[in-house]
Amino acid sequence: MEKIKKLIGKNVYLGPVPKKNISKLVKWMNDLDVAMYTCQATRKHTIETSKKFQEECLNDMSIHYYGIFTNDGNLIGGLDLREIDSINRTASLGIIIGEKEYWDKGYGTESTKLLLDYGFNILNLNNIMLEVFDFNPRAIRVYEKCGFKIIGKRRKSKFFNGKYYDEIFMDILAKEFNNLKLKK
């Protein structure tokens, strides 16, 4: 099957996740070192639940989900815009780099910028927000590099490994985003 490259960056491209790769998604979401940074860590993930999620994404226009691939076609993560509200021009963003050897190498930043570019310049969104836990400073740095600003937090709302953590809310407006590759 030919790879579909929907959004192409310098080191990564975003595209649909082939069915043969669903087991990779399940592996990541069942790896606590990876899943702890998401809201999915306490959920059971199976091939069936992942297939159902894929089908929901195809049928629900309020979700745009893509795999993150290296230029040689290796699936290393996924990200999405969800809760897309075309009237108010808002959405929420989520990202996961599931392959740990790709952490701290810029793939998350580049992927996030590609998806923001798509959200602002193709979907005509004005505000994209996300939630991140305060025990994930690596992700917070990525989001700040992309232009996100902290807009608030929910104090001690995440219980993990015997301790409470804050949930931080961040957002970015279209006029604040300056990586306009798609607009060119």
ChimeraX commands (.cxc) that place a marker at each C-alpha (Angstrom):
marker #1 position 0.00,0.00,0.00 radius 0.5
marker #1 position 1.36,3.40,-0.96 radius 0.5
marker #1 position 1.95,5.83,1.89 radius 0.5
marker #1 position -0.42,8.79,1.91 radius 0.5
marker #1 position 1.47,11.90,2.93 radius 0.5
marker #1 position -1.19,14.43,3.90 radius 0.5
marker #1 position 1.07,17.03,5.55 radius 0.5
marker #1 position 4.78,16.99,4.76 radius 0.5
marker #1 position 7.48,18.53,6.90 radius 0.5
marker #1 position 11.26,18.42,6.84 radius 0.5
marker #1 position 11.72,15.28,8.99 radius 0.5
marker #1 position 8.17,13.94,9.33 radius 0.5
marker #1 position 4.91,13.67,7.49 radius 0.5
marker #1 position 1.40,13.24,8.82 radius 0.5
marker #1 position -1.00,10.79,7.25 radius 0.5
marker #1 position -3.59,8.11,7.89 radius 0.5
marker #1 position -2.49,5.14,9.99 radius 0.5
marker #1 position -2.65,1.93,7.93 radius 0.5
marker #1 position -4.59,-0.91,9.58 radius 0.5
marker #1 position -1.40,-2.99,9.74 radius 0.5
marker #1 position 0.01,-0.41,12.21 radius 0.5
marker #1 position -2.86,-0.48,14.70 radius 0.5
marker #1 position -0.97,-2.93,16.90 radius 0.5
marker #1 position 1.71,-0.24,17.34 radius 0.5
marker #1 position -0.89,2.19,18.66 radius 0.5
marker #1 position -2.13,-0.45,21.11 radius 0.5
marker #1 position 1.44,-1.13,22.27 radius 0.5
marker #1 position 2.06,2.57,22.99 radius 0.5
marker #1 position -1.19,3.10,24.86 radius 0.5
marker #1 position -0.50,0.04,27.03 radius 0.5
marker #1 position 3.06,1.20,27.81 radius 0.5
marker #1 position 2.72,3.21,31.01 radius 0.5
marker #1 position 5.93,5.18,30.27 radius 0.5
marker #1 position 4.20,6.51,27.14 radius 0.5
marker #1 position 0.53,6.59,28.15 radius 0.5
marker #1 position 1.10,8.36,31.49 radius 0.5
marker #1 position 1.37,11.64,29.59 radius 0.5
marker #1 position -2.12,11.18,28.11 radius 0.5
marker #1 position -5.59,10.92,29.58 radius 0.5
marker #1 position -5.65,7.32,28.35 radius 0.5
marker #1 position -3.27,5.69,30.84 radius 0.5
marker #1 position -5.99,4.06,32.94 radius 0.5
marker #1 position -7.99,2.71,30.00 radius 0.5
marker #1 position -7.69,-0.75,28.52 radius 0.5
marker #1 position -6.50,-0.66,24.91 radius 0.5
marker #1 position -6.98,-3.53,22.46 radius 0.5
marker #1 position -6.84,-4.01,18.71 radius 0.5
marker #1 position -10.65,-3.84,18.70 radius 0.5
marker #1 position -10.84,-0.55,20.64 radius 0.5
marker #1 position -8.17,0.98,18.40 radius 0.5
marker #1 position -9.99,-0.12,15.23 radius 0.5
marker #1 position -13.19,1.38,16.64 radius 0.5
marker #1 position -11.36,4.66,17.33 radius 0.5
marker #1 position -10.01,4.69,13.75 radius 0.5
marker #1 position -13.53,4.17,12.37 radius 0.5
marker #1 position -14.93,6.92,14.59 radius 0.5
marker #1 position -12.26,9.31,13.32 radius 0.5
marker #1 position -13.19,8.55,9.72 radius 0.5
marker #1 position -16.88,9.16,10.37 radius 0.5
marker #1 position -16.67,12.14,12.74 radius 0.5
marker #1 position -15.78,15.46,11.13 radius 0.5
marker #1 position -14.99,16.93,14.56 radius 0.5
marker #1 position -11.86,14.74,14.77 radius 0.5
marker #1 position -8.85,14.87,12.43 radius 0.5
marker #1 position -6.43,12.12,13.48 radius 0.5
marker #1 position -3.06,11.44,11.82 radius 0.5
marker #1 position -0.10,9.20,12.31 radius 0.5
marker #1 position 3.34,10.78,12.63 radius 0.5
marker #1 position 5.78,9.14,10.24 radius 0.5
marker #1 position 9.49,9.68,9.72 radius 0.5
marker #1 position 10.40,10.41,6.11 radius 0.5
marker #1 position 11.34,6.74,5.63 radius 0.5
marker #1 position 7.76,5.72,6.56 radius 0.5
marker #1 position 8.27,4.63,10.17 radius 0.5
marker #1 position 5.20,5.31,12.32 radius 0.5
marker #1 position 6.44,6.98,15.53 radius 0.5
marker #1 position 3.33,8.61,16.98 radius 0.5
marker #1 position -0.03,10.16,16.43 radius 0.5
marker #1 position -1.79,13.46,16.88 radius 0.5
marker #1 position -5.19,14.94,16.39 radius 0.5
marker #1 position -7.41,17.93,16.36 radius 0.5
marker #1 position -10.64,17.02,18.12 radius 0.5
marker #1 position -13.77,18.76,19.36 radius 0.5
marker #1 position -13.58,20.84,16.18 radius 0.5
marker #1 position -16.23,23.55,16.32 radius 0.5
marker #1 position -16.48,25.18,12.90 radius 0.5
marker #1 position -18.90,27.87,14.11 radius 0.5
marker #1 position -16.68,29.14,16.93 radius 0.5
marker #1 position -13.54,28.05,15.03 radius 0.5
marker #1 position -12.02,26.14,17.97 radius 0.5
marker #1 position -10.44,22.73,18.53 radius 0.5
marker #1 position -8.33,20.77,21.00 radius 0.5
marker #1 position -4.98,19.20,20.14 radius 0.5
marker #1 position -3.43,15.98,21.38 radius 0.5
marker #1 position -0.13,14.32,20.49 radius 0.5
marker #1 position 1.84,11.25,21.43 radius 0.5
marker #1 position 5.28,10.15,20.33 radius 0.5
marker #1 position 5.03,6.44,21.05 radius 0.5
marker #1 position 8.50,5.38,19.95 radius 0.5
marker #1 position 10.72,6.48,22.85 radius 0.5
marker #1 position 13.91,6.64,20.78 radius 0.5
marker #1 position 12.31,9.60,18.95 radius 0.5
marker #1 position 11.72,11.61,22.14 radius 0.5
marker #1 position 13.67,14.86,22.51 radius 0.5
marker #1 position 14.68,15.00,18.84 radius 0.5
marker #1 position 12.26,17.65,17.54 radius 0.5
marker #1 position 9.68,15.32,15.98 radius 0.5
marker #1 position 6.92,16.44,18.37 radius 0.5
marker #1 position 7.60,20.11,17.68 radius 0.5
marker #1 position 7.62,19.67,13.91 radius 0.5
marker #1 position 4.47,17.52,13.96 radius 0.5
marker #1 position 2.63,19.99,16.17 radius 0.5
marker #1 position 3.56,22.90,13.89 radius 0.5
marker #1 position 2.33,20.97,10.84 radius 0.5
marker #1 position -1.00,20.25,12.51 radius 0.5
marker #1 position -1.38,23.84,13.73 radius 0.5
marker #1 position -0.68,25.08,10.20 radius 0.5
marker #1 position -3.36,22.73,8.89 radius 0.5
marker #1 position -5.82,23.75,11.61 radius 0.5
marker #1 position -5.39,27.48,11.09 radius 0.5
marker #1 position -4.91,27.64,7.31 radius 0.5
marker #1 position -7.00,24.75,5.98 radius 0.5
marker #1 position -9.69,24.26,8.63 radius 0.5
marker #1 position -9.86,28.03,9.31 radius 0.5
marker #1 position -9.67,27.63,13.09 radius 0.5
marker #1 position -8.96,30.63,15.30 radius 0.5
marker #1 position -8.16,28.99,18.66 radius 0.5
marker #1 position -6.53,25.63,19.40 radius 0.5
marker #1 position -6.09,24.52,22.99 radius 0.5
marker #1 position -4.61,21.56,24.82 radius 0.5
marker #1 position -4.20,20.10,28.28 radius 0.5
marker #1 position -0.89,18.90,29.70 radius 0.5
marker #1 position 0.13,17.67,33.14 radius 0.5
marker #1 position 2.74,19.60,35.12 radius 0.5
marker #1 position 4.91,16.48,35.39 radius 0.5
marker #1 position 5.55,16.72,31.64 radius 0.5
marker #1 position 7.90,19.72,31.25 radius 0.5
marker #1 position 9.24,18.30,27.96 radius 0.5
marker #1 position 5.80,18.66,26.36 radius 0.5
marker #1 position 5.26,22.11,27.85 radius 0.5
marker #1 position 8.53,23.26,26.22 radius 0.5
marker #1 position 7.40,21.86,22.86 radius 0.5
marker #1 position 4.07,23.65,23.09 radius 0.5
marker #1 position 5.72,26.93,24.06 radius 0.5
marker #1 position 8.12,26.59,21.09 radius 0.5
marker #1 position 5.07,26.25,18.88 radius 0.5
marker #1 position 3.52,29.42,20.31 radius 0.5
marker #1 position 1.09,28.07,22.92 radius 0.5
marker #1 position 0.56,30.14,26.06 radius 0.5
marker #1 position -0.58,28.96,29.48 radius 0.5
marker #1 position -4.14,30.14,30.08 radius 0.5
marker #1 position -4.84,28.41,33.39 radius 0.5
marker #1 position -4.64,25.24,35.37 radius 0.5
marker #1 position -6.76,22.82,37.30 radius 0.5
marker #1 position -4.95,22.29,40.55 radius 0.5
marker #1 position -4.15,18.80,41.84 radius 0.5
marker #1 position -6.56,17.17,39.40 radius 0.5
marker #1 position -4.41,14.28,38.15 radius 0.5
marker #1 position -3.62,11.45,40.56 radius 0.5
marker #1 position -0.71,9.34,39.40 radius 0.5
marker #1 position 1.69,7.07,41.27 radius 0.5
marker #1 position 0.57,8.22,44.71 radius 0.5
marker #1 position 0.73,11.97,44.05 radius 0.5
marker #1 position -1.55,14.73,42.73 radius 0.5
marker #1 position -0.52,16.93,39.79 radius 0.5
marker #1 position -1.87,20.05,38.14 radius 0.5
marker #1 position -3.48,19.96,34.72 radius 0.5
marker #1 position -2.25,22.94,32.68 radius 0.5
marker #1 position -4.38,24.49,29.93 radius 0.5
marker #1 position -2.63,26.13,26.99 radius 0.5
marker #1 position -3.88,27.69,23.78 radius 0.5
marker #1 position -2.77,29.51,20.66 radius 0.5
marker #1 position -4.62,31.88,18.35 radius 0.5
marker #1 position -4.30,31.90,14.57 radius 0.5
marker #1 position -2.74,35.39,14.64 radius 0.5
marker #1 position -0.04,34.14,17.07 radius 0.5
marker #1 position 1.03,31.25,14.85 radius 0.5
marker #1 position 3.81,32.11,12.45 radius 0.5
marker #1 position 4.79,28.82,10.81 radius 0.5
marker #1 position 2.69,29.29,7.69 radius 0.5
marker #1 position 4.07,26.58,5.40 radius 0.5
marker #1 position 0.68,25.58,3.97 radius 0.5
marker #1 position -0.43,29.14,3.28 radius 0.5
marker #1 position 2.51,29.54,0.88 radius 0.5
marker link #1:1,2 radius 0.2
marker link #1:2,3 radius 0.2
marker link #1:3,4 radius 0.2
marker link #1:4,5 radius 0.2
marker link #1:5,6 radius 0.2
marker link #1:6,7 radius 0.2
marker link #1:7,8 radius 0.2
marker link #1:8,9 radius 0.2
marker link #1:9,10 radius 0.2
marker link #1:10,11 radius 0.2
marker link #1:11,12 radius 0.2
marker link #1:12,13 radius 0.2
marker link #1:13,14 radius 0.2
marker link #1:14,15 radius 0.2
marker link #1:15,16 radius 0.2
marker link #1:16,17 radius 0.2
marker link #1:17,18 radius 0.2
marker link #1:18,19 radius 0.2
marker link #1:19,20 radius 0.2
marker link #1:20,21 radius 0.2
marker link #1:21,22 radius 0.2
marker link #1:22,23 radius 0.2
marker link #1:23,24 radius 0.2
marker link #1:24,25 radius 0.2
marker link #1:25,26 radius 0.2
marker link #1:26,27 radius 0.2
marker link #1:27,28 radius 0.2
marker link #1:28,29 radius 0.2
marker link #1:29,30 radius 0.2
marker link #1:30,31 radius 0.2
marker link #1:31,32 radius 0.2
marker link #1:32,33 radius 0.2
marker link #1:33,34 radius 0.2
marker link #1:34,35 radius 0.2
marker link #1:35,36 radius 0.2
marker link #1:36,37 radius 0.2
marker link #1:37,38 radius 0.2
marker link #1:38,39 radius 0.2
marker link #1:39,40 radius 0.2
marker link #1:40,41 radius 0.2
marker link #1:41,42 radius 0.2
marker link #1:42,43 radius 0.2
marker link #1:43,44 radius 0.2
marker link #1:44,45 radius 0.2
marker link #1:45,46 radius 0.2
marker link #1:46,47 radius 0.2
marker link #1:47,48 radius 0.2
marker link #1:48,49 radius 0.2
marker link #1:49,50 radius 0.2
marker link #1:50,51 radius 0.2
marker link #1:51,52 radius 0.2
marker link #1:52,53 radius 0.2
marker link #1:53,54 radius 0.2
marker link #1:54,55 radius 0.2
marker link #1:55,56 radius 0.2
marker link #1:56,57 radius 0.2
marker link #1:57,58 radius 0.2
marker link #1:58,59 radius 0.2
marker link #1:59,60 radius 0.2
marker link #1:60,61 radius 0.2
marker link #1:61,62 radius 0.2
marker link #1:62,63 radius 0.2
marker link #1:63,64 radius 0.2
marker link #1:64,65 radius 0.2
marker link #1:65,66 radius 0.2
marker link #1:66,67 radius 0.2
marker link #1:67,68 radius 0.2
marker link #1:68,69 radius 0.2
marker link #1:69,70 radius 0.2
marker link #1:70,71 radius 0.2
marker link #1:71,72 radius 0.2
marker link #1:72,73 radius 0.2
marker link #1:73,74 radius 0.2
marker link #1:74,75 radius 0.2
marker link #1:75,76 radius 0.2
marker link #1:76,77 radius 0.2
marker link #1:77,78 radius 0.2
marker link #1:78,79 radius 0.2
marker link #1:79,80 radius 0.2
marker link #1:80,81 radius 0.2
marker link #1:81,82 radius 0.2
marker link #1:82,83 radius 0.2
marker link #1:83,84 radius 0.2
marker link #1:84,85 radius 0.2
marker link #1:85,86 radius 0.2
marker link #1:86,87 radius 0.2
marker link #1:87,88 radius 0.2
marker link #1:88,89 radius 0.2
marker link #1:89,90 radius 0.2
marker link #1:90,91 radius 0.2
marker link #1:91,92 radius 0.2
marker link #1:92,93 radius 0.2
marker link #1:93,94 radius 0.2
marker link #1:94,95 radius 0.2
marker link #1:95,96 radius 0.2
marker link #1:96,97 radius 0.2
marker link #1:97,98 radius 0.2
marker link #1:98,99 radius 0.2
marker link #1:99,100 radius 0.2
marker link #1:100,101 radius 0.2
marker link #1:101,102 radius 0.2
marker link #1:102,103 radius 0.2
marker link #1:103,104 radius 0.2
marker link #1:104,105 radius 0.2
marker link #1:105,106 radius 0.2
marker link #1:106,107 radius 0.2
marker link #1:107,108 radius 0.2
marker link #1:108,109 radius 0.2
marker link #1:109,110 radius 0.2
marker link #1:110,111 radius 0.2
marker link #1:111,112 radius 0.2
marker link #1:112,113 radius 0.2
marker link #1:113,114 radius 0.2
marker link #1:114,115 radius 0.2
marker link #1:115,116 radius 0.2
marker link #1:116,117 radius 0.2
marker link #1:117,118 radius 0.2
marker link #1:118,119 radius 0.2
marker link #1:119,120 radius 0.2
marker link #1:120,121 radius 0.2
marker link #1:121,122 radius 0.2
marker link #1:122,123 radius 0.2
marker link #1:123,124 radius 0.2
marker link #1:124,125 radius 0.2
marker link #1:125,126 radius 0.2
marker link #1:126,127 radius 0.2
marker link #1:127,128 radius 0.2
marker link #1:128,129 radius 0.2
marker link #1:129,130 radius 0.2
marker link #1:130,131 radius 0.2
marker link #1:131,132 radius 0.2
marker link #1:132,133 radius 0.2
marker link #1:133,134 radius 0.2
marker link #1:134,135 radius 0.2
marker link #1:135,136 radius 0.2
marker link #1:136,137 radius 0.2
marker link #1:137,138 radius 0.2
marker link #1:138,139 radius 0.2
marker link #1:139,140 radius 0.2
marker link #1:140,141 radius 0.2
marker link #1:141,142 radius 0.2
marker link #1:142,143 radius 0.2
marker link #1:143,144 radius 0.2
marker link #1:144,145 radius 0.2
marker link #1:145,146 radius 0.2
marker link #1:146,147 radius 0.2
marker link #1:147,148 radius 0.2
marker link #1:148,149 radius 0.2
marker link #1:149,150 radius 0.2
marker link #1:150,151 radius 0.2
marker link #1:151,152 radius 0.2
marker link #1:152,153 radius 0.2
marker link #1:153,154 radius 0.2
marker link #1:154,155 radius 0.2
marker link #1:155,156 radius 0.2
marker link #1:156,157 radius 0.2
marker link #1:157,158 radius 0.2
marker link #1:158,159 radius 0.2
marker link #1:159,160 radius 0.2
marker link #1:160,161 radius 0.2
marker link #1:161,162 radius 0.2
marker link #1:162,163 radius 0.2
marker link #1:163,164 radius 0.2
marker link #1:164,165 radius 0.2
marker link #1:165,166 radius 0.2
marker link #1:166,167 radius 0.2
marker link #1:167,168 radius 0.2
marker link #1:168,169 radius 0.2
marker link #1:169,170 radius 0.2
marker link #1:170,171 radius 0.2
marker link #1:171,172 radius 0.2
marker link #1:172,173 radius 0.2
marker link #1:173,174 radius 0.2
marker link #1:174,175 radius 0.2
marker link #1:175,176 radius 0.2
marker link #1:176,177 radius 0.2
marker link #1:177,178 radius 0.2
marker link #1:178,179 radius 0.2
marker link #1:179,180 radius 0.2
marker link #1:180,181 radius 0.2
marker link #1:181,182 radius 0.2
marker link #1:182,183 radius 0.2
marker link #1:183,184 radius 0.2
view
